[in-house]
Amino acid sequence: AAAAAAATAGSSKSKRNMAITVTENAADFDDQLCARFGALTFPHGTRLRTTRMTFRAQVQAALLGHTELLNLESNVSGDLVVKTNENQWDECEGILMKRSLWSSPDVTRVPWLRVCNIIQHHYLIATRQWNPLGSTDDQHAIDRPLLPHDLAYIH
């Protein structure tokens, strides 16, 4: 069976969502019925606004000798920013970090420990020491986490 990524993207500030066709959007299911999309390509950037995605798949299921075509849809992804230039990485990362810190308009203050956790989380992903979609064994591959003296420098 195979799955396809279909992006339903819209800025978090817009009132409507637009369907965006992504390329490199086909993947096969593995033994655990997971499909991994490693190189999704978007036709244009999100102009430094956050967006979200959903994934859809049509699968053929055989139940009690009867075959049926099912349409499956994932939960909405977390925030993402589609960049069109490599030099936009730091700005995009800053936008995503702010969204992580101030997750709702009601939040006016963020405890320092939460800031440290968010920075550590983004750092480990950015340096490819941790993959949030990977297995639990991936946590043992962390070579250089941020240490208290690193975070004290920022504070």
C-alpha positions in Angstrom: 0.0 0.0 0.0 1.1 3.6 -0.6 0.3 7.0 0.9 0.5 10.5 -0.4 1.0 13.8 1.3 -1.5 16.4 0.7 -0.8 19.8 2.2 -3.7 21.9 3.4 -1.9 25.0 4.2 -2.8 28.4 5.2 -1.3 31.0 7.4 -2.3 30.9 11.0 -3.7 34.4 10.6 -5.7 33.8 7.5 -9.4 32.9 7.7 -9.3 30.3 4.9 -7.1 27.3 4.1 -5.8 26.7 0.6 -4.9 23.3 -0.7 -1.3 23.2 -1.9 0.0 20.4 -4.1 3.3 19.1 -2.8 5.7 17.1 -5.0 7.8 14.1 -3.8 4.7 13.2 -1.9 4.5 9.4 -2.3 5.7 6.9 0.2 5.2 3.2 0.9 3.9 1.9 4.2 6.5 0.0 6.3 5.8 -3.1 8.4 4.3 -1.0 11.1 2.0 0.7 8.6 3.9 4.0 8.8 4.7 6.1 5.8 7.7 8.4 6.0 8.0 11.4 3.7 11.6 12.5 3.5 11.7 15.1 0.8 8.4 17.0 0.5 8.8 19.8 -2.0 6.4 22.8 -1.8 5.8 25.0 -4.9 6.3 28.2 -2.9 7.2 29.4 0.6 4.7 30.6 3.3 6.2 34.1 3.4 7.5 33.5 7.0 4.1 32.6 8.3 3.3 29.4 10.0 1.1 26.7 8.4 0.1 23.2 9.1 -0.3 20.0 7.0 -2.5 17.0 6.8 -1.7 13.7 5.1 -4.2 11.6 3.2 -4.0 8.1 1.9 -6.2 5.7 0.0 -5.7 2.2 1.2 -7.3 -1.0 0.1 -8.4 -3.2 3.0 -9.5 -6.8 2.9 -11.9 -7.7 5.6 -13.6 -11.1 5.7 -13.0 -11.7 2.0 -14.4 -8.3 1.1 -12.1 -5.6 -0.3 -12.9 -2.0 0.4 -11.1 1.3 -0.6 -10.7 3.5 2.5 -9.7 7.2 2.6 -7.5 8.0 5.6 -6.5 11.4 6.9 -3.9 12.3 9.5 -4.3 14.7 12.4 -3.2 18.2 11.6 0.6 18.6 11.9 2.4 21.0 14.2 3.4 24.5 13.0 5.8 24.7 10.1 7.3 27.4 7.9 8.2 26.7 4.3 11.3 28.6 3.3 12.4 29.4 -0.2 16.0 30.2 0.6 18.6 28.6 2.9 19.4 32.0 4.4 15.9 32.2 5.8 16.5 29.3 8.2 17.3 31.4 11.3 14.3 33.6 10.8 12.0 30.6 10.3 13.5 28.9 13.4 12.9 32.1 15.4 9.2 32.1 14.3 8.7 28.5 15.3 10.5 29.0 18.6 8.2 32.0 19.4 5.2 29.9 18.6 6.4 27.2 20.9 7.1 29.6 23.7 3.9 31.7 23.5 1.5 28.9 22.5 -1.6 31.0 23.1 -2.4 34.7 23.2 -3.1 34.4 26.9 0.5 33.7 27.7 2.3 36.9 28.7 5.2 35.4 30.8 7.2 32.3 30.2 9.2 30.6 33.0 12.9 30.3 32.4 12.8 26.5 32.6 10.3 26.3 29.8 12.5 28.6 27.7 15.4 26.2 28.4 13.4 23.2 27.4 12.2 24.8 24.1 15.8 26.0 23.2 17.1 22.5 23.9 14.4 20.9 21.9 15.0 23.1 18.8 18.8 22.8 19.2 18.7 19.0 19.2 16.5 18.9 16.1 18.5 21.6 14.3 21.8 19.8 14.9 20.2 16.5 13.9 20.9 14.9 17.2 17.3 14.0 17.7 14.4 13.2 15.3 11.0 13.8 16.8 9.6 11.2 14.4 12.3 8.6 15.1 12.3 5.7 17.4 12.9 5.9 21.2 16.4 4.5 20.5 17.3 7.8 18.9 17.6 9.5 22.3 20.9 7.6 22.8 22.4 9.3 19.7 22.6 12.7 21.4 26.2 13.7 21.4 26.2 17.2 22.7 23.1 18.5 24.5 23.1 22.1 25.8 24.4 22.1 29.3 23.5 24.5 32.2 26.5 26.7 31.5 25.4 27.1 27.8 21.9 28.1 28.9 23.4 30.5 31.6 25.2 32.3 28.8 21.9 33.0 27.1 20.2 34.1 30.4 
